[in-house]
Amino acid sequence: WAIKVGSLALAILLWLHAVTEHTYEKEFDIALVVEDPHSVPGVPTLTVGNVLPERVRLLVSGPGKDLLRLNADHFRLRIQAQGRANEVGSYKQKLEVGDVESDPTELDVQIKDILDPTELEIALDRRVERNIKVNPLVKLEPAEAYTQVGDLHIEPSQIEISGPLSYVDTIQAIGTDSLILQDLEEDVNQILM
C-alpha cells in the first residue's frame, strides 16, 4: 500500500506542478486611493467632496503558482484629483492600468485591465476647517443618599473638523459614545470616543 499511496501522491504533485505552470487570469478587489489636488499657496485648498468607491476590480494574469501566492493587498490604485485653483465642480476621470501600484515581488504577473469601475466622477469642493461643539451622550445617576455636585464637564468641549464645505457646513455638533452609569458613589473620569 505504501508504494501505491506514494505513487498517487507523486502523480498528484506532478499534475499540480504542470497545471500551475499554465498562464491564468484572476480578478482582485484592490484598494482605491484618491488624493486631493495639489494646493497652491494663497489659493483656497480643494478636496474631494463626494463619496467614492473604496475598491476597484483588477484583472491580473500570470502562471497559476504565482497567482496562488498573490493577494489583493499586493496592489493599490492611487490617483490624484485634478483641480484648477479655486475651481469647484465635478469631472470624470478614467482609471488607467498605469496608476496601479504594486508591492515589490518576485512573482511573474501582469496587470491586464481595470474591470469596475473604469471611470470615476470626482466632485471638488473647497476644504474648510471649523470648530464644533461636542455633545456628551451621558446619563449619570447617583446612588441613594448621594447627590451630584456641579455640572457635567467634558474635555474638549469643542473639536476642529475639516473637509468639503458642503459637508462641514451641515455639521452643528458631534456626540460622544453613549454612557449610562447608575448608583454612583464616587467621582467619574471616563474616556469616551
FENTALIN-V776958 format. One record per helix or strand of 3 or more residues. SS is the DSSP state (alpha for helix, beta for strand). FROM is the first residue (numbers start at 0). TO is the last residue. If there is no record, write none. Layout:
SS;FROM;TO / SS;FROM;TO
This chain:
alpha;1;19 / beta;22;34 / beta;45;47 / beta;54;62 / alpha;63;68 / alpha;71;73 / beta;74;79 / beta;88;93 / alpha;96;98 / beta;99;101 / beta;108;115 / beta;118;141 / beta;157;163 / alpha;164;167 / beta;172;183
